[in-house]
Structures are given as structure tokens and as C-alpha cells.
Amino acid sequence: MRNLSQGRTVHLLDVENLVGAPRPALGEVVTMMRLYRRRVPAGGMDQYVAAVNHGALLPVGLALTGIQLLVRSGRDGADEALREVIRLDHLHIRFERVVIGSGDGTFTDLADWLRGRGVQVVVVSRPGALSHRLRRTAGQVISLEPPLDLAA
């Protein structure tokens, strides 16, 4: 029987954390996603799940059409929605690689749990926004720092 996770990747995007704003504008989300796609290797069959608070739903939904979007209000609502996906959707069975698009330390225990089950864990974060604990737990870290030609 073929391993169902083989070659499969899921990208879990904490949009507010990746943009650096609790209510990002449409342009900020588009720029972040363009940079994300330039920096993070992806295959044609990769799946994307993004989470936001209700106040960011419209600009994020418009910018990320075709991506599964979760909405959760309250402090750390988006983080909690992504943590539930990791736990309840059995990502450790379905995917060989999980990319956590967030620098929040709240994902450290789940990243460690995934790695303990043989899942490759990659963390994508803005410079200076990455928890030291999450950095140590991740198998690989990709900085979402824009190249000089985009930063100007």
C-alpha cells in the first residue's frame, strides 16, 4: 500500500503574522503572498490553508482566492484555527511536509509533535518575528524578508 503522505505538502498561513498587521490591506496580502511564493518551494499539488480574524476576512479573501480560508475571532483566533487543523485533520498522516507560515511560538509544541511523527516541518516567518523556541524546533526556517529589489 502506497504511503498517502508521500510528496504532499500543506502550507498553513497565519496571514496576520506574515503581513505583520491584524487587519492587513488587500495590497499588503497580495505583496506577502507574492513574496511567499518566491521564497517557499511548492509543488503543483500543494494545499494552502490560511487563517484570519473576522476583520481581515474581506481583503484576505480577495487576495487569496482559491485558498482554503478559516476565520476565527478573538485574541489568537487565527492561530487557534490553524492549531485545530493540525490536530483534527490528521496532517501527520496526510502530508510529508507541513509549512507553518508564522513566527508565533504557539506553534512550537505542534511543530515538535509533527516532527516526532516523521513529518518535515518548515517555518516561514518575517525577520525579527520568529520565536526562538519555534526556530529551534523547526527542521528548516525560511525568512520572508523581501529581496533588495522588492524592498525599495
N, C-alpha and C positions, 0 to 999 in steps of 0.2 A: 504494500500500500504506500502510495506517494505521500510524503510529508506536505500537508496543506499550507504550511507557512513558508516553504522554500521559495526564496526570491521575492517575497512580498514585504512591502514597507507601508507603514501608516505614519502620516505626519499629523501630529496633534499641535494645533496652533493656538496659543494664548495671545490673541491679536493685540489686546491692550498692552500686554507686556512687551511684545515685539515692536510695537509702534512707540511705546513709552507715554501713552496717554489713555485715560479712562474712557474718553469719548472722542476717538480719532475721527478726523475728517476723511472724506472719500479719497482725496488725493494722497493723504498720508498712508492709507491702507494700500492703495494701488502701488505707491512707491515701495512700501515694505515688501509686498508680495513679489514685485519685480526683482528686488534685491535678493529675497529669499530664494527665488528660482535660479538666480545666477550663482548663488553661493552653495546651495544644497543639491547634491546629485539626486536625481529622481528618475525612476523608470516609468514607462508608459502605463503600467498597471498600478502605480502607487495610489493610495487613497489619502484624502485630506479631510480632517475634521477640525473646524475652527470653533472657538467658544468666545462669547462676549456677554457683556451685561446688556440689559434691555435698551439702555440709552445709546448704545453703539450699533444696534441691530441694522438700522437703515443704511448707513454708509458702508458698513462691513458687508452686508448682504449684497449691495450693489457692486462692490469691488470684487467680491469673491464668488461670483456666480459659478455654479457647478460644484461647489464645495459644500459638504455637509456642515450646517451651521447650528450650533447649540446656543441657547440663550438661557442665562441664569442671572437673576438679580441678586443684589446684596453684596456685602463685602466678600471678596474672593469667590464670587458666584461662578465666574468663568473657570477658575481653577478647579472648583468642586465638580463642575460638569465634565471636565477632562479627566479628573481622577476617577469619576464613575465609569467613564468609557474604558479606561484601563482595567478596572476591576470587573465590571459587569459584562463587557463584550469579549472577554477571553482573548485579549490581544496576544498573550503569551503563547497561545495555541495557533492563532490565525496568521501571525506575522513573524518573519525572521528578524526584522529590524523595526524599531519604534523611534521616530524622531520627535523629540519634545521641543517644541518651539516656545521656550520660556526660560527665564533665568531664575524663576521663583524656587526657593529652597523647599517649598511644599511638595515638590515632585521628587525629592531625594529618596524617600523610602520606597516609592513605587518604582523609580528607576533601579534601585538596588534589588527590589523584588523581581523585576523583569530580567535583569542580568543574571540573577540566581537561577532562572529558568531557561537560560541559554539564549535569550533574546539580545541582539545587538542594540545598545541604547546610544543614540546620538542626541546631543543637546545643542540647540541653536539659540543664541542669545545676543542681545546688544552688549557692546563693551561696557564694563562697569555695572551691568545689571545682573550678572551671574552670581548666584550664591556659591560660596566656597565649597559647601558640602555637596551641592549638585555637581560642581566641576569635578570634584574628586570621585564621585560615583559614576559619572558618565563614561562610557567607553571611548567616546570622541566628542569634542566640542568644536562647533563652527561659529565663528564670530559673524554677526550680522552687520559688521562695520562696512559702510559703503566704500568702494574703491575711490581713489582720489578724483577720478573723472566724474563721479556722481556726487561727491561731497561738496564740490564747489558751486 
